[in-house]
Amino acid sequence: MHVLDNPVWSALTGPQRAQGEVVGDVARYDPAVSGFGAFARVPGPAEWTAMAELVGPGGVVITTGTTATPPADWHVEYDGDGVQMTGEALVDAGAPVAPAGVTVVALGAADADDMVDLVERTRPGPFTPRTHELGGYVGVRHEGRLIAMAGERMHPVGWGEISAVATDPDHRRRGLAELLVRVVAAGIVARGDVPLLHAAGTNTGAIRLYEAMGFTVRRTTRFVASRAPGTATDVGISPPSG
């Protein structure tokens, strides 16, 4: 199996092991950082039971790649198709140059509230105040307000996933999303990995942008967000959109 067929498992049993928990054949990120989890193989009843024990009663987990419809006692919050895109063409692209008047800044803990605010306005997909800890977050500010950002999420062996690509609606069509994707991609390439990303199958505008940048669709993949049996303890999640 290619590592990108099960990217979360590859990340959590490899480069990002310290940012999650692996118990037998199930794994998940620290839920304060990301809602994604993974199975070692296509799950059956035993694997779903193990996942329920890992996330706890009412815990929500998002799975992709090697996933399946959960048992009837789980509650499915989202089940949809997306595309996985790889950016081999960006390996030799070089460092991007920001246009005049645009400054790209690194984002971290001090920017967490602004990042969450931008996500709430743009809905790029699951994000928490600590998602930035997964690394590589950059953004653009206008008059002090964060108006665009992008960063990394999954880190399968040899790859880096670009995620949380978001632009304030009042500042779109300025090329900010493409600029920040290229900046994050350049950071991934600099450490010797290859960029990849995921987008909802319905987000045709983002897919066209990524294809124009040189990303190619590797496969269609399924995203399943589901809540374990028991008392609900987590809020709902947003579907991935790119």
Helices and strands as residue ranges (DSSP letters): G 3-5, H 7-12, G 17-19, E 20-23, E 26-29, E 37-39, H 45-55, E 60-64, E 75-86, G 88-90, E 104-106, G 109-111, H 112-122, G 131-134, E 138-142, E 145-152, E 159-167, G 169-171, H 176-190, E 194-200, H 204-213, E 216-227
